[in-house]
Amino acid sequence: MSAEDLERYETEQELALYREYRDVVGLFSHVVETERRFYLCNDVDVLVRGEGAEVFFDVRMNDAWVWDVYRPARFVKKVRVLTFKDVNVEELPAREMEMPEP
């Protein structure tokens, strides 16, 4: 496999991942971003653990979708992330159900 073939394959995988994201984003209410991953989920809880300089975040999500091009199954029932890094949680705007025009 040449370097061009590998680059083409990676580009195709990333495009497929973006298309999957575009198709599923409407199913979720929250976006969670950690230093390692990007998640879509419907239930998220961020707990601050520790004291002083030893503070870390315990992030728990249910019914999540993981942005990871190398992961074969991106839908996950439960996710738990422990991190000392920043965690960003955003609530997505509510989408109203769109009915197809007749």
ROPAMI-859590 format. One record per atom (N, C-alpha, C, O): residue number from 1; atom name; x, y, z; residue in one letter. Coordinates in Angstrom, 2 decimals, always signed. Layout:
REM ROPAMI-859590
MARZA_pos_site_x_y_z_code
MARZA_NUM_CA_X_Y_Z_A $
...
This chain:
REM ROPAMI-859590
MARZA_pos_site_x_y_z_code
MARZA_1_N_+0.86_-1.17_+0.00_M $
MARZA_1_CA_+0.00_+0.00_+0.00_M $
MARZA_1_C_+0.90_+1.23_+0.00_M $
MARZA_1_O_+1.79_+1.36_+0.84_M $
MARZA_2_N_+0.66_+2.12_-0.93_S $
MARZA_2_CA_+1.47_+3.33_-1.04_S $
MARZA_2_C_+1.00_+4.39_-0.05_S $
MARZA_2_O_-0.08_+4.28_+0.53_S $
MARZA_3_N_+1.82_+5.41_+0.14_A $
MARZA_3_CA_+1.46_+6.52_+1.04_A $
MARZA_3_C_+0.21_+7.23_+0.53_A $
MARZA_3_O_-0.63_+7.66_+1.32_A $
MARZA_4_N_+0.07_+7.34_-0.80_E $
MARZA_4_CA_-1.12_+7.97_-1.37_E $
MARZA_4_C_-2.37_+7.15_-1.09_E $
MARZA_4_O_-3.43_+7.70_-0.78_E $
MARZA_5_N_-2.26_+5.82_-1.20_D $
MARZA_5_CA_-3.40_+4.94_-0.91_D $
MARZA_5_C_-3.81_+5.07_+0.54_D $
MARZA_5_O_-5.00_+5.13_+0.85_D $
MARZA_6_N_-2.84_+5.12_+1.43_L $
MARZA_6_CA_-3.14_+5.26_+2.86_L $
MARZA_6_C_-3.79_+6.60_+3.15_L $
MARZA_6_O_-4.75_+6.67_+3.93_L $
MARZA_7_N_-3.29_+7.66_+2.55_E $
MARZA_7_CA_-3.88_+8.99_+2.76_E $
MARZA_7_C_-5.30_+9.04_+2.20_E $
MARZA_7_O_-6.18_+9.64_+2.83_E $
MARZA_8_N_-5.53_+8.44_+1.05_R $
MARZA_8_CA_-6.87_+8.40_+0.46_R $
MARZA_8_C_-7.83_+7.63_+1.36_R $
MARZA_8_O_-8.96_+8.05_+1.58_R $
MARZA_9_N_-7.37_+6.50_+1.89_Y $
MARZA_9_CA_-8.19_+5.70_+2.80_Y $
MARZA_9_C_-8.55_+6.51_+4.05_Y $
MARZA_9_O_-9.72_+6.53_+4.45_Y $
MARZA_10_N_-7.58_+7.18_+4.66_E $
MARZA_10_CA_-7.84_+7.98_+5.86_E $
MARZA_10_C_-8.81_+9.12_+5.56_E $
MARZA_10_O_-9.68_+9.42_+6.38_E $
MARZA_11_N_-8.68_+9.75_+4.41_T $
MARZA_11_CA_-9.58_+10.83_+4.02_T $
MARZA_11_C_-11.01_+10.30_+3.85_T $
MARZA_11_O_-11.96_+10.95_+4.27_T $
MARZA_12_N_-11.14_+9.14_+3.23_E $
MARZA_12_CA_-12.46_+8.54_+3.05_E $
MARZA_12_C_-13.09_+8.18_+4.40_E $
MARZA_12_O_-14.29_+8.37_+4.59_E $
MARZA_13_N_-12.29_+7.66_+5.32_Q $
MARZA_13_CA_-12.78_+7.31_+6.66_Q $
MARZA_13_C_-13.25_+8.56_+7.41_Q $
MARZA_13_O_-14.30_+8.53_+8.04_Q $
MARZA_14_N_-12.49_+9.63_+7.34_E $
MARZA_14_CA_-12.87_+10.88_+8.00_E $
MARZA_14_C_-14.14_+11.46_+7.41_E $
MARZA_14_O_-14.99_+11.97_+8.14_E $
MARZA_15_N_-14.29_+11.39_+6.10_L $
MARZA_15_CA_-15.50_+11.88_+5.45_L $
MARZA_15_C_-16.71_+11.03_+5.85_L $
MARZA_15_O_-17.79_+11.58_+6.10_L $
MARZA_16_N_-16.54_+9.72_+5.93_A $
MARZA_16_CA_-17.62_+8.85_+6.36_A $
MARZA_16_C_-18.01_+9.15_+7.81_A $
MARZA_16_O_-19.19_+9.13_+8.16_A $
MARZA_17_N_-17.02_+9.43_+8.65_L $
MARZA_17_CA_-17.30_+9.77_+10.05_L $
MARZA_17_C_-18.08_+11.08_+10.14_L $
MARZA_17_O_-19.03_+11.19_+10.91_L $
MARZA_18_N_-17.68_+12.08_+9.35_Y $
MARZA_18_CA_-18.40_+13.35_+9.35_Y $
MARZA_18_C_-19.85_+13.14_+8.90_Y $
MARZA_18_O_-20.76_+13.71_+9.48_Y $
MARZA_19_N_-20.05_+12.34_+7.88_R $
MARZA_19_CA_-21.41_+12.09_+7.40_R $
MARZA_19_C_-22.25_+11.38_+8.46_R $
MARZA_19_O_-23.43_+11.68_+8.62_R $
MARZA_20_N_-21.63_+10.44_+9.17_E $
MARZA_20_CA_-22.35_+9.76_+10.25_E $
MARZA_20_C_-22.71_+10.76_+11.35_E $
MARZA_20_O_-23.83_+10.75_+11.87_E $
MARZA_21_N_-21.76_+11.64_+11.71_Y $
MARZA_21_CA_-22.03_+12.68_+12.70_Y $
MARZA_21_C_-23.21_+13.54_+12.28_Y $
MARZA_21_O_-24.12_+13.79_+13.07_Y $
MARZA_22_N_-23.20_+13.97_+11.05_R $
MARZA_22_CA_-24.28_+14.82_+10.52_R $
MARZA_22_C_-25.62_+14.10_+10.61_R $
MARZA_22_O_-26.65_+14.74_+10.86_R $
MARZA_23_N_-25.63_+12.80_+10.40_D $
MARZA_23_CA_-26.87_+12.03_+10.44_D $
MARZA_23_C_-27.38_+11.80_+11.87_D $
MARZA_23_O_-28.59_+11.70_+12.07_D $
MARZA_24_N_-26.48_+11.72_+12.86_V $
MARZA_24_CA_-26.91_+11.38_+14.22_V $
MARZA_24_C_-26.99_+12.55_+15.18_V $
MARZA_24_O_-27.58_+12.42_+16.25_V $
MARZA_25_N_-26.42_+13.70_+14.84_V $
MARZA_25_CA_-26.36_+14.81_+15.80_V $
MARZA_25_C_-27.74_+15.22_+16.30_V $
MARZA_25_O_-27.87_+15.64_+17.45_V $
MARZA_26_N_-28.75_+15.11_+15.48_G $
MARZA_26_CA_-30.11_+15.48_+15.88_G $
MARZA_26_C_-30.73_+14.56_+16.92_G $
MARZA_26_O_-31.77_+14.88_+17.49_G $
MARZA_27_N_-30.11_+13.41_+17.17_L $
MARZA_27_CA_-30.62_+12.47_+18.14_L $
MARZA_27_C_-30.17_+12.78_+19.57_L $
MARZA_27_O_-30.64_+12.16_+20.52_L $
MARZA_28_N_-29.26_+13.74_+19.71_F $
MARZA_28_CA_-28.63_+13.98_+21.01_F $
MARZA_28_C_-28.86_+15.40_+21.50_F $
MARZA_28_O_-29.11_+16.32_+20.72_F $
MARZA_29_N_-28.77_+15.56_+22.82_S $
MARZA_29_CA_-29.02_+16.86_+23.44_S $
MARZA_29_C_-27.76_+17.57_+23.93_S $
MARZA_29_O_-27.81_+18.77_+24.20_S $
MARZA_30_N_-26.64_+16.86_+24.04_H $
MARZA_30_CA_-25.41_+17.46_+24.56_H $
MARZA_30_C_-24.19_+17.08_+23.73_H $
MARZA_30_O_-24.12_+16.00_+23.13_H $
MARZA_31_N_-23.24_+18.00_+23.71_V $
MARZA_31_CA_-21.92_+17.76_+23.15_V $
MARZA_31_C_-20.94_+17.82_+24.32_V $
MARZA_31_O_-20.98_+18.75_+25.12_V $
MARZA_32_N_-20.07_+16.83_+24.42_V $
MARZA_32_CA_-19.05_+16.80_+25.47_V $
MARZA_32_C_-17.70_+16.66_+24.79_V $
MARZA_32_O_-17.49_+15.76_+23.97_V $
MARZA_33_N_-16.79_+17.56_+25.14_E $
MARZA_33_CA_-15.46_+17.53_+24.55_E $
MARZA_33_C_-14.42_+17.41_+25.66_E $
MARZA_33_O_-14.40_+18.22_+26.59_E $
MARZA_34_N_-13.58_+16.39_+25.56_T $
MARZA_34_CA_-12.46_+16.21_+26.48_T $
MARZA_34_C_-11.17_+16.38_+25.68_T $
MARZA_34_O_-11.21_+16.65_+24.48_T $
MARZA_35_N_-10.04_+16.22_+26.35_E $
MARZA_35_CA_-8.77_+16.39_+25.64_E $
MARZA_35_C_-8.53_+15.27_+24.63_E $
MARZA_35_O_-7.71_+15.43_+23.73_E $
MARZA_36_N_-9.23_+14.16_+24.77_R $
MARZA_36_CA_-8.99_+13.02_+23.89_R $
MARZA_36_C_-10.12_+12.69_+22.95_R $
MARZA_36_O_-9.89_+12.11_+21.89_R $
MARZA_37_N_-11.36_+13.03_+23.30_R $
MARZA_37_CA_-12.51_+12.62_+22.50_R $
MARZA_37_C_-13.58_+13.70_+22.44_R $
MARZA_37_O_-13.58_+14.66_+23.20_R $
MARZA_38_N_-14.49_+13.49_+21.50_F $
MARZA_38_CA_-15.66_+14.33_+21.29_F $
MARZA_38_C_-16.85_+13.38_+21.34_F $
MARZA_38_O_-16.87_+12.36_+20.66_F $
MARZA_39_N_-17.86_+13.72_+22.15_Y $
MARZA_39_CA_-19.01_+12.85_+22.34_Y $
MARZA_39_C_-20.30_+13.63_+22.08_Y $
MARZA_39_O_-20.37_+14.84_+22.28_Y $
MARZA_40_N_-21.30_+12.91_+21.63_L $
MARZA_40_CA_-22.68_+13.36_+21.63_L $
MARZA_40_C_-23.40_+12.46_+22.62_L $
MARZA_40_O_-23.17_+11.25_+22.64_L $
MARZA_41_N_-24.29_+13.04_+23.44_C $
MARZA_41_CA_-25.01_+12.20_+24.40_C $
MARZA_41_C_-26.30_+12.89_+24.82_C $
MARZA_41_O_-26.52_+14.06_+24.53_C $
MARZA_42_N_-27.15_+12.13_+25.50_N $
MARZA_42_CA_-28.42_+12.67_+26.00_N $
MARZA_42_C_-28.41_+12.87_+27.51_N $
MARZA_42_O_-29.29_+13.53_+28.05_N $
MARZA_43_N_-27.43_+12.32_+28.17_D $
MARZA_43_CA_-27.35_+12.44_+29.62_D $
MARZA_43_C_-25.88_+12.56_+30.00_D $
MARZA_43_O_-25.07_+11.69_+29.69_D $
MARZA_44_N_-25.53_+13.67_+30.68_V $
MARZA_44_CA_-24.14_+13.87_+31.09_V $
MARZA_44_C_-24.11_+14.43_+32.50_V $
MARZA_44_O_-24.93_+15.27_+32.88_V $
MARZA_45_N_-23.15_+13.95_+33.28_D $
MARZA_45_CA_-22.96_+14.42_+34.64_D $
MARZA_45_C_-21.46_+14.63_+34.84_D $
MARZA_45_O_-20.67_+13.71_+34.62_D $
MARZA_46_N_-21.07_+15.84_+35.25_V $
MARZA_46_CA_-19.66_+16.16_+35.49_V $
MARZA_46_C_-19.49_+16.39_+36.98_V $
MARZA_46_O_-20.09_+17.30_+37.56_V $
MARZA_47_N_-18.67_+15.57_+37.60_L $
MARZA_47_CA_-18.39_+15.68_+39.03_L $
MARZA_47_C_-16.95_+16.15_+39.21_L $
MARZA_47_O_-16.04_+15.64_+38.55_L $
MARZA_48_N_-16.74_+17.10_+40.10_V $
MARZA_48_CA_-15.39_+17.57_+40.42_V $
MARZA_48_C_-14.93_+16.79_+41.63_V $
MARZA_48_O_-15.59_+16.79_+42.67_V $
MARZA_49_N_-13.79_+16.13_+41.49_R $
MARZA_49_CA_-13.26_+15.28_+42.56_R $
MARZA_49_C_-11.92_+15.83_+43.05_R $
MARZA_49_O_-11.24_+16.55_+42.31_R $
MARZA_50_N_-11.56_+15.51_+44.25_G $
MARZA_50_CA_-10.28_+15.91_+44.81_G $
MARZA_50_C_-10.34_+17.28_+45.45_G $
MARZA_50_O_-11.41_+17.89_+45.56_G $
MARZA_51_N_-9.18_+17.76_+45.88_E $
MARZA_51_CA_-9.07_+19.06_+46.54_E $
MARZA_51_C_-7.79_+19.76_+46.12_E $
MARZA_51_O_-6.81_+19.11_+45.74_E $
MARZA_52_N_-7.80_+21.09_+46.19_G $
MARZA_52_CA_-6.61_+21.89_+45.91_G $
MARZA_52_C_-6.07_+21.66_+44.51_G $
MARZA_52_O_-6.81_+21.75_+43.53_G $
MARZA_53_N_-4.79_+21.36_+44.43_A $
MARZA_53_CA_-4.14_+21.15_+43.14_A $
MARZA_53_C_-4.42_+19.76_+42.57_A $
MARZA_53_O_-4.06_+19.48_+41.42_A $
MARZA_54_N_-5.04_+18.90_+43.34_E $
MARZA_54_CA_-5.31_+17.52_+42.92_E $
MARZA_54_C_-6.74_+17.33_+42.43_E $
MARZA_54_O_-7.31_+16.26_+42.61_E $
MARZA_55_N_-7.33_+18.35_+41.82_V $
MARZA_55_CA_-8.70_+18.27_+41.33_V $
MARZA_55_C_-8.74_+17.58_+39.97_V $
MARZA_55_O_-7.89_+17.84_+39.11_V $
MARZA_56_N_-9.73_+16.70_+39.79_F $
MARZA_56_CA_-9.94_+16.09_+38.48_F $
MARZA_56_C_-11.44_+15.99_+38.23_F $
MARZA_56_O_-12.25_+16.15_+39.15_F $
MARZA_57_N_-11.79_+15.72_+37.00_F $
MARZA_57_CA_-13.19_+15.65_+36.59_F $
MARZA_57_C_-13.58_+14.20_+36.34_F $
MARZA_57_O_-12.83_+13.43_+35.73_F $
MARZA_58_N_-14.74_+13.84_+36.83_D $
MARZA_58_CA_-15.33_+12.53_+36.61_D $
MARZA_58_C_-16.57_+12.77_+35.75_D $
MARZA_58_O_-17.60_+13.24_+36.24_D $
MARZA_59_N_-16.47_+12.45_+34.47_V $
MARZA_59_CA_-17.54_+12.72_+33.51_V $
MARZA_59_C_-18.24_+11.40_+33.18_V $
MARZA_59_O_-17.60_+10.43_+32.79_V $
MARZA_60_N_-19.55_+11.40_+33.35_R $
MARZA_60_CA_-20.33_+10.20_+33.07_R $
MARZA_60_C_-21.41_+10.53_+32.05_R $
MARZA_60_O_-22.14_+11.52_+32.18_R $
MARZA_61_N_-21.49_+9.69_+31.03_M $
MARZA_61_CA_-22.47_+9.90_+29.96_M $
MARZA_61_C_-23.23_+8.61_+29.70_M $
MARZA_61_O_-22.70_+7.51_+29.86_M $
MARZA_62_N_-24.48_+8.77_+29.30_N $
MARZA_62_CA_-25.31_+7.63_+28.90_N $
MARZA_62_C_-25.77_+7.84_+27.47_N $
MARZA_62_O_-25.97_+8.97_+27.02_N $
MARZA_63_N_-25.93_+6.74_+26.77_D $
MARZA_63_CA_-26.40_+6.77_+25.37_D $
MARZA_63_C_-25.57_+7.76_+24.56_D $
MARZA_63_O_-26.08_+8.79_+24.11_D $
MARZA_64_N_-24.32_+7.44_+24.37_A $
MARZA_64_CA_-23.38_+8.36_+23.72_A $
MARZA_64_C_-22.97_+7.86_+22.34_A $
MARZA_64_O_-23.06_+6.68_+22.01_A $
MARZA_65_N_-22.52_+8.82_+21.54_W $
MARZA_65_CA_-21.90_+8.56_+20.25_W $
MARZA_65_C_-20.51_+9.17_+20.32_W $
MARZA_65_O_-20.36_+10.32_+20.73_W $
MARZA_66_N_-19.48_+8.42_+19.92_V $
MARZA_66_CA_-18.09_+8.84_+20.06_V $
MARZA_66_C_-17.51_+9.18_+18.69_V $
MARZA_66_O_-17.62_+8.40_+17.75_V $
MARZA_67_N_-16.90_+10.38_+18.59_W $
MARZA_67_CA_-16.21_+10.77_+17.37_W $
MARZA_67_C_-14.83_+10.12_+17.41_W $
MARZA_67_O_-13.92_+10.63_+18.06_W $
MARZA_68_N_-14.68_+9.00_+16.73_D $
MARZA_68_CA_-13.40_+8.29_+16.69_D $
MARZA_68_C_-13.36_+7.48_+15.40_D $
MARZA_68_O_-14.08_+6.49_+15.26_D $
MARZA_69_N_-12.53_+7.90_+14.49_V $
MARZA_69_CA_-12.48_+7.27_+13.18_V $
MARZA_69_C_-12.03_+5.81_+13.26_V $
MARZA_69_O_-12.36_+5.02_+12.37_V $
MARZA_70_N_-11.28_+5.44_+14.29_Y $
MARZA_70_CA_-10.74_+4.08_+14.39_Y $
MARZA_70_C_-11.63_+3.15_+15.20_Y $
MARZA_70_O_-11.30_+1.97_+15.37_Y $
MARZA_71_N_-12.73_+3.64_+15.71_R $
MARZA_71_CA_-13.61_+2.84_+16.54_R $
MARZA_71_C_-14.68_+2.20_+15.66_R $
MARZA_71_O_-15.40_+2.92_+14.96_R $
MARZA_72_N_-14.81_+0.87_+15.66_P $
MARZA_72_CA_-15.81_+0.23_+14.79_P $
MARZA_72_C_-17.25_+0.48_+15.22_P $
MARZA_72_O_-18.13_+0.60_+14.37_P $
MARZA_73_N_-17.50_+0.56_+16.52_A $
MARZA_73_CA_-18.85_+0.82_+17.02_A $
MARZA_73_C_-18.82_+2.14_+17.79_A $
MARZA_73_O_-18.20_+2.22_+18.86_A $
MARZA_74_N_-19.47_+3.15_+17.26_R $
MARZA_74_CA_-19.40_+4.47_+17.88_R $
MARZA_74_C_-20.51_+4.73_+18.89_R $
MARZA_74_O_-20.40_+5.66_+19.70_R $
MARZA_75_N_-21.56_+3.95_+18.87_F $
MARZA_75_CA_-22.63_+4.11_+19.87_F $
MARZA_75_C_-22.24_+3.34_+21.13_F $
MARZA_75_O_-21.87_+2.17_+21.07_F $
MARZA_76_N_-22.32_+4.04_+22.27_V $
MARZA_76_CA_-21.91_+3.44_+23.54_V $
MARZA_76_C_-23.01_+3.67_+24.57_V $
MARZA_76_O_-23.54_+4.77_+24.68_V $
MARZA_77_N_-23.36_+2.64_+25.32_K $
MARZA_77_CA_-24.42_+2.76_+26.32_K $
MARZA_77_C_-23.98_+3.64_+27.49_K $
MARZA_77_O_-24.73_+4.53_+27.90_K $
MARZA_78_N_-22.80_+3.41_+28.02_K $
MARZA_78_CA_-22.28_+4.20_+29.15_K $
MARZA_78_C_-20.82_+4.54_+28.92_K $
MARZA_78_O_-20.04_+3.72_+28.44_K $
MARZA_79_N_-20.47_+5.78_+29.26_V $
MARZA_79_CA_-19.08_+6.24_+29.14_V $
MARZA_79_C_-18.70_+6.92_+30.45_V $
MARZA_79_O_-19.48_+7.67_+31.02_V $
MARZA_80_N_-17.48_+6.64_+30.90_R $
MARZA_80_CA_-16.95_+7.34_+32.07_R $
MARZA_80_C_-15.54_+7.81_+31.71_R $
MARZA_80_O_-14.70_+7.02_+31.28_R $
MARZA_81_N_-15.30_+9.10_+31.91_V $
MARZA_81_CA_-14.00_+9.70_+31.62_V $
MARZA_81_C_-13.49_+10.34_+32.89_V $
MARZA_81_O_-14.19_+11.12_+33.53_V $
MARZA_82_N_-12.26_+10.02_+33.26_L $
MARZA_82_CA_-11.58_+10.66_+34.38_L $
MARZA_82_C_-10.44_+11.47_+33.79_L $
MARZA_82_O_-9.60_+10.93_+33.07_L $
MARZA_83_N_-10.40_+12.78_+34.08_T $
MARZA_83_CA_-9.39_+13.62_+33.47_T $
MARZA_83_C_-9.01_+14.79_+34.36_T $
MARZA_83_O_-9.83_+15.31_+35.12_T $
MARZA_84_N_-7.76_+15.20_+34.26_F $
MARZA_84_CA_-7.28_+16.40_+34.93_F $
MARZA_84_C_-7.39_+17.61_+34.01_F $
MARZA_84_O_-7.20_+18.75_+34.44_F $
MARZA_85_N_-7.70_+17.36_+32.75_K $
MARZA_85_CA_-7.79_+18.42_+31.73_K $
MARZA_85_C_-9.19_+19.01_+31.70_K $
MARZA_85_O_-10.12_+18.51_+32.35_K $
MARZA_86_N_-9.33_+20.09_+30.93_D $
MARZA_86_CA_-10.62_+20.76_+30.79_D $
MARZA_86_C_-11.65_+19.84_+30.14_D $
MARZA_86_O_-11.32_+18.98_+29.32_D $
MARZA_87_N_-12.90_+20.05_+30.52_V $
MARZA_87_CA_-14.05_+19.35_+29.92_V $
MARZA_87_C_-15.05_+20.42_+29.50_V $
MARZA_87_O_-15.39_+21.31_+30.29_V $
MARZA_88_N_-15.50_+20.33_+28.27_N $
MARZA_88_CA_-16.48_+21.28_+27.75_N $
MARZA_88_C_-17.79_+20.53_+27.51_N $
MARZA_88_O_-17.83_+19.53_+26.80_N $
MARZA_89_N_-18.87_+21.04_+28.11_V $
MARZA_89_CA_-20.21_+20.46_+27.93_V $
MARZA_89_C_-21.11_+21.54_+27.39_V $
MARZA_89_O_-21.22_+22.62_+27.96_V $
MARZA_90_N_-21.77_+21.24_+26.29_E $
MARZA_90_CA_-22.70_+22.19_+25.68_E $
MARZA_90_C_-24.03_+21.50_+25.44_E $
MARZA_90_O_-24.08_+20.34_+25.02_E $
MARZA_91_N_-25.10_+22.22_+25.71_E $
MARZA_91_CA_-26.43_+21.72_+25.40_E $
MARZA_91_C_-26.76_+22.16_+23.98_E $
MARZA_91_O_-26.67_+23.34_+23.64_E $
MARZA_92_N_-27.14_+21.21_+23.16_L $
MARZA_92_CA_-27.50_+21.52_+21.78_L $
MARZA_92_C_-28.88_+22.16_+21.74_L $
MARZA_92_O_-29.73_+21.83_+22.56_L $
MARZA_93_N_-29.11_+23.05_+20.78_P $
MARZA_93_CA_-30.45_+23.64_+20.67_P $
MARZA_93_C_-31.46_+22.56_+20.30_P $
MARZA_93_O_-31.17_+21.65_+19.52_P $
MARZA_94_N_-32.63_+22.67_+20.87_A $
MARZA_94_CA_-33.69_+21.68_+20.60_A $
MARZA_94_C_-34.11_+21.80_+19.15_A $
MARZA_94_O_-34.38_+22.90_+18.65_A $
MARZA_95_N_-34.17_+20.69_+18.50_R $
MARZA_95_CA_-34.64_+20.66_+17.11_R $
MARZA_95_C_-36.09_+20.24_+17.11_R $
MARZA_95_O_-36.47_+19.26_+17.75_R $
MARZA_96_N_-36.86_+20.97_+16.39_E $
MARZA_96_CA_-38.26_+20.57_+16.25_E $
MARZA_96_C_-38.34_+19.55_+15.14_E $
MARZA_96_O_-37.60_+19.60_+14.16_E $
MARZA_97_N_-39.25_+18.63_+15.31_M $
MARZA_97_CA_-39.40_+17.57_+14.32_M $
MARZA_97_C_-39.83_+18.18_+12.99_M $
MARZA_97_O_-40.79_+18.95_+12.93_M $
MARZA_98_N_-39.10_+17.85_+11.96_E $
MARZA_98_CA_-39.43_+18.38_+10.64_E $
MARZA_98_C_-40.22_+17.33_+9.88_E $
MARZA_98_O_-39.77_+16.20_+9.69_E $
MARZA_99_N_-41.40_+17.71_+9.46_M $
MARZA_99_CA_-42.24_+16.81_+8.68_M $
MARZA_99_C_-41.94_+17.05_+7.19_M $
MARZA_99_O_-41.80_+18.20_+6.76_M $
MARZA_100_N_-41.85_+15.98_+6.43_P $
MARZA_100_CA_-41.61_+16.16_+4.98_P $
MARZA_100_C_-42.80_+16.82_+4.32_P $
MARZA_100_O_-43.95_+16.60_+4.69_P $
MARZA_101_N_-42.48_+17.64_+3.35_E $
MARZA_101_CA_-43.56_+18.31_+2.62_E $
MARZA_101_C_-44.22_+17.32_+1.67_E $
MARZA_101_O_-43.55_+16.50_+1.06_E $
MARZA_102_N_-45.56_+17.41_+1.54_P $
MARZA_102_CA_-46.27_+16.45_+0.66_P $
MARZA_102_C_-45.97_+16.70_-0.80_P $
MARZA_102_O_-46.49_+15.99_-1.67_P $
